């Protein structure tokens, strides 16, 4: 906390009282970081700004109910994540997110801070680029373009068994580098737009 607030408790007390300096501090300290995090979820600058703005508005509305001893930073990131899920459901009400993806995302959000998350996403992108060419092309058609194995087979003029083989190989290579978080990280990168 900067010198205007001795610690988180004094900041929260000021915020709960509705003091403008506390709200300004909140925006100055977290707006940019939360927008980067929201963008990593949405790949949409405007939507990221909307999500973060909604989180700040909600915090302002419930400020008097905030407890002095809770983890404020973690609360902000979880709020952005929850707002992303809400926005996603509104935009994609026909396509519900699969439970395993939500669980994987929740695990990553709870386990990683924003720098680690950004580092992991960069690592995933780098590892995807390092995949063997045919393997990478097949994997991206599946995960990024959302094509079925049959559509990929038709597009690349190969058998569906070959498509399955390339995708399995890609997951195997990525799992060696990234471990169990691979599914959640891929979902962060390739969430449907």
C-alpha positions as CSV (number, residue, x, y, z in Angstrom):
1,X,0.0,0.0,0.0
2,X,1.3,3.5,-0.7
3,X,2.0,6.0,2.1
4,X,-1.6,7.4,2.1
5,X,-2.7,4.1,3.6
6,X,-0.7,2.5,6.3
7,X,-2.0,-1.0,5.5
8,X,-5.0,-2.8,3.9
9,X,-7.2,-2.3,7.0
10,X,-6.8,1.5,6.8
11,X,-7.5,1.4,3.1
12,X,-10.6,-0.8,3.6
13,X,-11.9,1.4,6.4
14,X,-11.6,4.5,4.1
15,X,-13.2,2.7,1.3
16,X,-16.1,1.5,3.5
17,X,-16.6,5.2,4.6
18,X,-16.9,6.1,0.9
19,X,-13.8,8.3,0.9
20,X,-12.9,9.4,-2.7
21,X,-9.1,8.9,-2.0
22,X,-9.7,5.2,-1.3
23,X,-11.7,4.7,-4.5
24,X,-9.0,6.6,-6.5
25,X,-6.4,4.4,-4.9
26,X,-8.3,1.3,-5.8
27,X,-8.6,2.4,-9.4
28,X,-4.9,3.5,-9.7
29,X,-3.6,0.4,-8.1
30,X,-5.6,-2.3,-9.8
31,X,-7.3,-1.0,-13.0
32,X,-4.5,-1.7,-15.4
33,X,-3.6,-5.2,-13.9
34,X,-7.2,-6.3,-13.8
35,X,-7.8,-5.1,-17.4
36,X,-4.7,-7.2,-18.5
37,X,-6.1,-10.2,-16.7
38,X,-9.6,-9.7,-18.1
39,X,-8.1,-9.4,-21.6
40,X,-6.3,-12.7,-21.1
41,X,-9.8,-14.2,-20.6
42,X,-11.7,-12.3,-23.3
43,X,-9.2,-11.2,-26.0
44,X,-11.4,-8.1,-26.3
45,X,-10.2,-4.8,-25.0
46,X,-13.7,-3.2,-24.7
47,X,-15.2,-6.2,-23.0
48,X,-12.2,-6.3,-20.6
49,X,-12.8,-2.6,-19.7
50,X,-16.5,-3.3,-19.1
51,X,-15.7,-6.3,-16.9
52,X,-13.3,-4.3,-14.7
53,X,-15.6,-1.3,-14.6
54,X,-18.5,-3.6,-13.4
55,X,-16.3,-5.1,-10.7
56,X,-15.3,-1.6,-9.4
57,X,-19.0,-0.5,-9.4
58,X,-20.0,-3.7,-7.6
59,X,-17.2,-3.2,-5.0
60,X,-18.4,0.4,-4.5
61,X,-22.0,-0.7,-3.9
62,X,-21.0,-3.4,-1.4
63,X,-18.1,-1.6,0.2
64,X,-19.8,-1.3,3.6
65,X,-20.1,-5.1,3.8
66,X,-16.4,-5.8,3.2
67,X,-14.5,-7.4,6.1
68,X,-11.3,-5.8,7.2
69,X,-9.3,-9.0,7.2
70,X,-10.1,-10.5,3.8
71,X,-7.7,-10.9,0.9
72,X,-8.6,-7.9,-1.3
73,X,-6.3,-8.7,-4.2
74,X,-7.6,-12.2,-4.5
75,X,-11.2,-11.0,-4.2
76,X,-10.6,-8.5,-7.2
77,X,-9.2,-11.2,-9.4
78,X,-12.0,-13.7,-8.6
79,X,-14.5,-10.9,-9.2
80,X,-13.1,-10.3,-12.6
81,X,-13.2,-14.0,-13.4
82,X,-16.8,-14.3,-12.2
83,X,-17.8,-11.3,-14.2
84,X,-16.1,-12.8,-17.3
85,X,-18.2,-16.0,-16.7
86,X,-21.4,-13.9,-16.4
87,X,-20.6,-12.0,-19.6
88,X,-19.7,-15.2,-21.4
89,X,-23.0,-16.8,-20.4
90,X,-24.9,-13.7,-21.6
91,X,-23.2,-13.6,-24.9
92,X,-23.2,-17.4,-25.4
93,X,-26.4,-18.5,-23.7
94,X,-26.8,-21.3,-26.3
95,X,-23.2,-22.7,-25.6
96,X,-22.7,-23.3,-21.9
97,X,-19.2,-23.6,-20.7
98,X,-18.3,-27.2,-19.8
99,X,-17.9,-27.8,-16.1
100,X,-14.3,-29.2,-16.5
101,X,-13.2,-25.9,-18.1
102,X,-14.7,-23.8,-15.4
103,X,-13.1,-26.1,-12.8
104,X,-9.7,-25.8,-14.6
105,X,-10.0,-22.0,-14.8
106,X,-11.0,-21.8,-11.2
107,X,-7.9,-23.8,-10.2
108,X,-5.6,-21.6,-12.2
109,X,-7.1,-18.4,-11.0
110,X,-6.8,-19.5,-7.4
111,X,-3.2,-20.9,-7.8
112,X,-1.6,-18.2,-9.9
113,X,-1.1,-14.5,-9.5
114,X,-1.4,-12.2,-12.6
115,X,2.4,-12.3,-13.4
116,X,2.5,-16.1,-13.2
117,X,-0.7,-16.4,-15.3
118,X,0.7,-14.1,-18.0
119,X,4.0,-16.1,-18.0
120,X,2.1,-19.4,-18.3
121,X,0.0,-18.0,-21.2
122,X,3.1,-16.8,-23.0
123,X,4.7,-20.2,-22.4
124,X,1.7,-22.0,-23.9
125,X,1.8,-19.8,-27.0
126,X,5.5,-20.5,-27.4
127,X,5.1,-24.2,-26.9
128,X,2.3,-24.3,-29.5
129,X,4.5,-22.5,-32.0
130,X,7.2,-25.1,-31.4
131,X,5.0,-28.1,-32.2
132,X,5.8,-30.0,-35.4
133,X,4.2,-28.2,-38.4
134,X,1.4,-30.6,-39.3
135,X,0.7,-31.2,-35.6
136,X,0.5,-27.5,-34.9
137,X,-1.7,-26.8,-37.9
138,X,-4.1,-29.6,-36.8
139,X,-4.1,-28.5,-33.2
140,X,-4.9,-24.9,-34.1
141,X,-7.7,-25.9,-36.5
142,X,-9.2,-27.9,-33.6
143,X,-8.7,-25.5,-30.7
144,X,-8.5,-22.1,-32.3
145,X,-10.9,-22.5,-35.3
146,X,-13.2,-25.0,-33.5
147,X,-13.3,-27.4,-36.4
148,X,-14.3,-31.0,-35.8
149,X,-11.9,-33.9,-36.6
150,X,-13.9,-34.7,-39.7
151,X,-13.8,-31.1,-40.9
152,X,-10.0,-30.9,-40.3
153,X,-9.5,-34.2,-42.1
154,X,-11.4,-32.8,-45.1
155,X,-9.6,-29.5,-45.0
156,X,-6.1,-31.1,-44.7
157,X,-7.0,-34.0,-47.0
158,X,-5.9,-36.6,-44.3
159,X,-7.7,-39.3,-42.4
160,X,-9.6,-38.6,-39.2
161,X,-7.2,-41.1,-37.5
162,X,-4.3,-38.8,-38.6
163,X,-6.1,-35.8,-37.1
164,X,-6.7,-37.6,-33.8
165,X,-3.0,-38.6,-33.8
166,X,-1.8,-35.1,-34.4
167,X,-4.0,-33.7,-31.6
168,X,-3.0,-36.4,-29.2
169,X,0.6,-35.8,-30.0
170,X,0.2,-32.0,-29.4
171,X,-1.5,-32.6,-26.0
172,X,1.2,-35.0,-25.1
173,X,4.0,-32.5,-25.9
174,X,2.2,-29.6,-24.2
175,X,1.4,-31.7,-21.1
176,X,5.1,-32.5,-20.7
177,X,5.9,-28.8,-20.5
178,X,2.8,-27.5,-18.8
179,X,1.5,-30.3,-16.7
180,X,-2.1,-30.6,-15.5
181,X,-3.0,-27.0,-16.1
182,X,-2.9,-27.5,-19.8
183,X,-6.7,-27.8,-20.3
184,X,-7.5,-24.6,-18.4
185,X,-4.6,-22.7,-20.1
186,X,-5.8,-23.8,-23.5
187,X,-9.3,-22.7,-22.6
188,X,-8.0,-19.2,-21.6
189,X,-6.3,-18.9,-25.0
190,X,-9.0,-20.4,-27.2
191,X,-12.2,-19.4,-25.5
192,X,-14.8,-19.0,-28.3
193,X,-15.3,-15.5,-29.5
